[in-house]
Amino acid sequence: MPHEFHPTVLREYDIRGIIGETLGPDDARAIGRVFATLLQAAGGRTVAVGYDGRVSSPTLEHALVEGLTASGCDVVRIGMGPTPMLYYAEASAEEVDGGIQITGSHNPANYNGFKMVFQGRPFFGEDIQQLGRLAAEGAWRDGTGAVEERDVLGEYVERLLSGLDGIDRAGLEGLRVGWDAGNGAAGPALEALAARLPGEHHLLYTDVDGDFPNHHPDPTVEANLADLRALVAEKNLDFGVAFDGDGDRIGAIDGEGRVIWGDQLLMIYAEDLLARQPGATVIADVKASRALFDHVGAHGGQPVMWKTGHSLIKSKMKQTGAPLAGEMSGHVFFADEYYGFDDALYAGVRLLAASARLGCSVTDLRSAMPAMINTPEMRFQVDESRKFAAIDEVAARLADSPAKVDDTDGVRVTTDDGWWLLRASNTQDVLVARAESDSEAGLERLMAQIDEQLALSGLERGAQAGH
């Protein structure tokens, strides 16, 4: 039987919807059938399947496995865990050709979705659209696949610990770190990891609970770091690390409670990397601070600004051979001594390693960063039919502008005051704006330019949209 997906669930980077409204077991089954069909056509056969801690995840997992096996793929079920553990299962096992994680990431508890890997590359964009078309035609194979269950948590944690290879672990014994799993899927892996790390570790909310009773698991929203900040202050810890709901995005605060944003973390990782790999390419998305790109250049690296979106960044890394990349949203990708996927637990280990190798506390590394004044990411509702057109109009108007205009992803305009960005979200009917300057007056002038461009396209920076 052909299957039609709700029009809102097939997104740019993944498949995501609201349980019982736009997403359910029939969708999971159809995803399994088409994914299995495409994988076999490409010469693959075995798929690793994992899921996060949401209440709806086991039901979707059951239906997904049914779909995969009914179209002839063998399935390795790795059970509940963070998304990077699924990526690890796909990347590290020779016989595994693809992977699917059932996760709603940092969305509210009633959401869920699917992140997919296809023969070692992200499955996104046109892949997802093709999946939708084939499902609507019912164009899938019939077959019978086998199912095995595999416990990979132990070997995954062992692999995470290799991030400290070559470092004098005795020198880390005095380190004191706070960790907040936010009741997300990374909790059990974090417990196993922290028990093996040198130093003293204080853990929050490692019990997996899909209702997220303590706070929402999105570490890029400062309010969600309040409990971690209180823990660091109360116990006088060196720094704190937080994860999102499925463990692929990291947030951090230093010993003084200051947030270390995604681009600032990348500054630390880049400095550590470039001391060992001079001239390496480091990729960051268009929302990242100018301070990051300057920092990479100052340490002898090649900074590359690229499009926002974890699948797009991973693809660009493969294309350029970059050993490190990151996004403002807290996705950090290490191909240096790792697999190139976004893994917040590994990024946490590498923060310990970077601090040790650079001989500097995380707080001192944060203090050394230039004090830029920037806006948070501002998101506002724009009709789906207008969002890309509006960005094109802005770009056309600025074509002859004396300012430096970068159209990698939306429009990023650099002036003497700093820079501002307008881009259309790939996943929602919103425009995203951000600006950064080294003075409040400069920031006001940049914001006035954003508002002027919006007004010329009949829009205004009005109602703030959520994620």
Residue pairs with C-beta under 8 A, 6 or more apart in sequence:
1 138
2 135
2 136
2 137
2 138
3 26
3 27
3 29
3 30
3 135
3 136
3 138
4 135
4 136
5 15
5 27
5 30
5 132
5 135
5 136
6 17
6 21
6 22
6 23
6 27
8 17
8 22
9 15
9 16
9 17
9 22
9 23
9 27
9 113
10 128
10 129
10 131
10 132
11 128
11 426
11 427
12 124
12 125
12 128
12 309
12 311
12 426
12 427
13 115
13 122
13 124
13 125
13 309
13 310
13 311
13 312
13 426
13 427
14 105
14 113
14 114
14 115
14 116
14 124
14 128
15 23
15 27
15 31
15 113
15 114
15 116
15 128
15 131
16 23
16 104
16 105
16 107
16 111
16 112
16 113
16 114
16 427
17 23
17 27
17 111
17 112
17 113
18 110
18 111
19 56
19 110
19 111
19 112
20 110
23 60
23 112
23 113
24 60
25 59
25 60
25 62
25 63
26 63
28 60
28 61
28 63
28 64
28 67
28 102
28 114
29 63
29 64
29 66
29 67
29 70
30 67
30 135
31 64
31 67
31 100
31 114
31 131
31 135
32 63
32 64
32 65
32 66
32 67
32 68
32 69
32 70
32 71
32 73
32 100
33 67
33 68
33 70
33 71
33 135
33 140
33 141
34 71
34 131
34 134
34 135
34 139
34 140
35 47
35 67
35 68
35 73
35 98
35 100
35 116
35 118
35 123
35 131
36 47
36 67
36 68
36 69
36 70
36 71
36 72
36 73
36 140
36 141
36 143
36 145
37 71
37 134
37 139
37 140
37 141
38 118
38 127
38 130
38 131
38 134
39 45
39 47
39 73
39 97
39 98
39 118
39 119
40 71
40 72
40 73
40 141
40 143
42 118
42 119
43 97
44 97
44 98
44 118
44 119
45 72
45 73
45 74
45 97
45 145
46 73
46 74
46 75
46 76
46 95
46 96
46 97
46 98
47 68
47 73
47 74
47 75
47 76
47 96
47 97
47 98
47 99
47 100
48 75
48 76
48 78
48 86
48 89
48 90
48 93
48 96
48 98
48 99
48 100
49 61
49 64
49 65
49 68
49 75
49 76
49 77
49 78
49 86
49 99
49 100
49 101
49 102
50 77
50 78
50 79
50 80
50 81
50 83
50 85
50 86
50 89
50 99
50 100
50 101
50 102
51 57
51 58
51 60
51 61
51 79
51 80
51 101
51 102
51 103
51 185
52 80
52 81
52 82
52 83
52 101
52 102
52 103
52 104
52 184
52 185
52 210
52 245
52 246
53 80
53 183
53 184
53 185
53 187
53 208
53 209
53 210
53 245
54 103
54 104
54 109
54 111
54 112
54 210
54 245
55 109
55 210
55 211
56 110
56 112
56 210
57 80
57 102
57 103
57 112
57 210
60 102
60 112
61 77
61 102
64 100
64 102
64 114
65 75
65 77
65 147
68 75
68 100
68 145
69 75
69 143
69 144
69 145
69 146
69 147
70 142
70 143
70 144
70 145
71 140
71 141
71 142
71 143
71 145
72 141
72 142
72 143
72 144
72 145
73 143
73 145
74 145
74 146
74 147
74 148
75 145
75 146
75 147
75 148
76 89
76 93
76 96
76 148
76 149
76 150
77 147
77 148
77 149
77 150
78 85
78 86
78 89
78 149
78 150
78 151
78 152
79 149
79 151
80 185
80 188
80 208
81 152
81 153
81 156
81 185
81 186
81 188
81 189
81 247
82 184
82 185
82 186
82 189
82 243
82 246
82 247
82 248
82 343
82 344
82 345
83 101
83 103
83 105
83 115
83 185
83 246
83 247
83 248
84 247
84 248
84 341
84 342
84 343
84 344
84 345
84 346
85 152
85 153
85 156
85 189
85 247
86 99
86 100
86 101
86 115
86 117
87 99
87 101
87 117
87 339
87 341
87 342
87 343
88 152
88 156
88 159
88 339
88 341
88 343
89 96
89 99
89 150
89 152
89 156
90 96
90 98
90 99
90 117
90 120
91 117
91 120
91 339
91 341
92 155
92 159
92 339
97 119
98 116
98 117
98 118
98 119
98 123
99 116
99 117
100 114
100 115
100 116
100 117
101 114
101 115
101 116
101 246
102 112
102 113
102 114
103 112
103 113
103 114
103 115
103 185
103 245
103 246
104 111
104 112
104 113
104 245
104 246
105 113
105 115
105 244
105 245
105 246
105 248
105 249
106 216
106 217
106 218
106 244
106 245
106 246
106 249
106 467
107 113
107 245
107 467
108 216
109 210
109 211
109 212
115 246
116 122
116 123
116 124
116 127
117 123
118 127
121 314
121 315
121 318
122 310
122 311
122 314
122 315
123 311
124 309
124 311
124 312
125 311
134 140
153 188
153 189
153 192
154 192
156 189
157 189
157 192
157 193
157 196
160 189
160 193
160 343
160 345
160 346
160 349
161 193
161 196
161 197
161 349
162 337
163 337
163 338
163 346
163 349
163 350
163 352
163 353
164 172
164 197
164 198
164 349
164 352
164 353
164 356
165 337
167 353
167 356
167 357
168 356
169 198
170 198
171 356
172 197
172 198
172 199
172 352
172 356
173 198
173 199
174 199
175 198
175 199
175 200
175 238
175 352
175 355
176 199
176 200
176 201
176 202
176 235
176 236
176 237
176 238
177 197
177 199
177 200
177 201
177 202
177 237
177 238
177 239
177 240
177 241
177 352
178 201
178 202
178 203
178 204
178 228
178 231
178 232
178 235
178 237
178 239
178 240
178 241
179 190
179 194
179 201
179 202
179 203
179 204
179 228
179 240
179 241
179 242
179 348
180 203
180 204
180 205
180 219
180 225
180 227
180 228
180 231
180 240
180 241
180 242
180 243
181 187
181 190
181 203
181 204
181 205
181 206
181 217
181 242
181 243
181 247
182 204
182 205
182 212
182 214
182 215
182 216
182 217
182 219
182 224
182 242
182 243
182 244
182 245
183 205
183 207
183 208
183 209
183 210
183 211
183 212
183 213
183 214
183 217
184 208
184 212
184 217
184 243
184 244
184 245
184 246
184 247
185 208
185 245
185 246
185 247
186 243
186 246
186 247
186 344
186 345
187 205
187 206
187 207
187 208
188 206
188 208
189 247
189 345
190 203
190 206
190 243
190 345
191 203
191 206
193 345
193 349
194 201
194 203
197 349
197 352
199 352
202 231
202 235
202 237
204 214
204 227
204 228
204 231
205 214
205 227
212 245
214 227
215 223
215 224
215 226
215 227
216 224
217 224
217 243
217 244
217 245
218 224
218 244
218 245
218 249
218 467
219 225
219 242
219 243
219 244
219 249
219 250
219 251
219 252
219 330
220 244
220 249
220 251
220 261
220 262
220 328
220 329
220 330
222 259
224 242
224 251
225 240
225 242
225 251
225 253
225 259
228 240
228 241
228 242
228 253
229 240
229 253
229 257
231 237
231 240
232 239
232 240
232 253
232 255
232 257
233 257
236 255
237 255
238 255
238 361
238 362
238 363
239 252
239 253
239 254
239 255
239 260
239 351
239 361
239 362
239 363
240 252
240 253
241 250
241 251
241 252
241 344
241 348
241 351
242 250
242 251
242 252
242 253
243 249
243 250
243 251
243 344
243 345
243 348
244 251
244 330
244 344
247 343
247 344
247 345
248 310
248 331
248 341
248 342
248 343
248 344
249 329
249 330
249 331
249 342
249 344
250 262
250 265
250 330
250 332
250 344
250 347
250 348
251 259
251 330
252 259
252 260
252 265
252 351
252 362
253 259
253 260
254 260
254 362
254 363
254 365
254 366
254 367
255 361
255 362
255 363
256 363
256 366
258 366
260 268
260 362
260 366
261 289
261 328
262 288
262 326
262 327
262 328
262 329
262 330
262 331
262 332
263 284
263 287
263 288
263 289
263 291
263 292
263 326
263 328
264 289
264 291
264 292
264 366
264 369
265 326
265 330
265 332
265 347
265 351
266 282
266 284
266 288
266 292
266 324
266 326
266 332
267 291
267 292
267 295
267 296
267 365
267 369
268 351
268 354
268 355
268 358
268 362
268 365
269 324
269 326
269 332
269 334
269 347
269 350
269 351
269 354
270 282
270 292
270 295
270 296
270 299
270 301
270 324
271 295
271 299
271 354
271 358
271 365
272 350
272 353
272 354
272 357
272 358
273 280
273 282
273 301
273 323
273 324
273 336
274 280
274 282
274 296
274 299
274 300
274 301
275 299
275 357
275 358
277 323
277 336
278 300
279 300
279 301
279 302
280 301
280 302
280 322
280 323
280 324
280 336
281 301
281 302
281 303
281 304
281 320
281 321
281 322
281 323
282 296
282 301
282 302
282 303
282 304
282 322
282 323
282 324
282 325
283 304
283 305
283 306
283 313
283 316
283 317
283 320
283 322
283 324
283 325
283 326
284 292
284 293
284 303
284 304
284 305
284 306
284 325
284 326
284 327
285 305
285 306
285 307
285 308
285 309
285 313
285 326
285 327
285 328
285 329
285 409
286 305
286 306
286 307
286 308
286 406
286 408
286 409
286 410
286 412
286 421
286 423
287 308
287 327
287 328
287 377
287 421
287 432
287 434
288 305
288 326
288 327
288 328
289 372
289 374
289 436
290 372
290 414
290 418
290 419
290 436
291 369
291 370
291 372
292 303
293 303
293 305
295 369
296 302
296 303
297 303
304 316
304 320
304 322
305 406
305 408
305 412
306 312
306 313
306 316
306 325
306 408
306 409
307 313
307 316
307 408
307 409
308 327
308 328
308 329
308 409
308 423
308 426
309 327
309 426
310 327
310 331
310 333
310 342
313 325
313 326
313 327
313 331
313 333
314 325
314 333
314 340
314 341
314 342
316 322
316 325
317 325
317 333
317 335
317 340
318 340
322 335
323 334
323 335
323 336
324 332
324 333
324 334
324 335
324 336
325 332
325 333
326 332
326 333
328 377
330 344
331 342
332 342
332 343
332 344
332 347
332 350
333 340
333 341
333 342
334 340
334 343
334 346
334 347
334 350
338 346
351 362
354 365
355 361
355 362
355 365
358 365
360 368
370 438
371 438
372 418
372 436
372 437
372 438
373 436
373 437
373 438
373 439
373 440
373 442
373 443
374 434
374 435
374 436
374 437
374 443
375 433
375 434
375 435
375 436
375 443
375 447
376 434
377 432
377 433
377 434
378 432
378 433
378 434
378 461
378 464
379 425
379 428
379 430
379 431
379 432
379 433
379 464
379 465
379 466
379 467
380 430
380 431
380 433
380 460
380 461
380 462
380 463
380 464
380 465
381 429
381 430
381 462
381 463
381 465
382 390
382 424
382 429
382 430
382 431
382 459
383 429
384 429
386 459
387 424
387 425
387 429
387 430
387 431
388 424
390 424
390 431
390 454
390 457
390 459
391 410
391 411
391 422
391 423
391 424
391 431
393 456
393 457
394 411
394 422
394 453
394 456
394 457
395 405
395 407
395 411
397 453
397 456
398 405
398 411
398 413
398 453
399 405
401 413
403 413
403 414
403 415
404 413
404 414
404 415
405 411
405 412
405 413
405 414
406 412
406 413
406 414
409 423
410 421
410 422
410 423
410 424
410 432
411 421
411 422
411 423
412 419
412 420
412 421
413 419
413 420
413 421
413 449
415 445
415 446
415 449
417 437
417 439
417 442
417 443
417 445
417 446
418 435
418 436
418 437
418 438
418 442
418 443
418 446
419 435
419 436
419 446
420 433
420 434
420 435
420 436
420 446
420 447
420 449
420 450
421 432
421 433
421 434
421 435
422 431
422 432
422 433
422 450
422 453
422 454
423 431
423 432
424 430
424 431
424 432
425 431
425 432
428 465
428 467
430 465
431 459
433 450
433 461
435 443
435 446
435 447
435 450
436 443
436 446
437 443
437 445
437 446
450 461
451 460
451 461
454 460
454 461
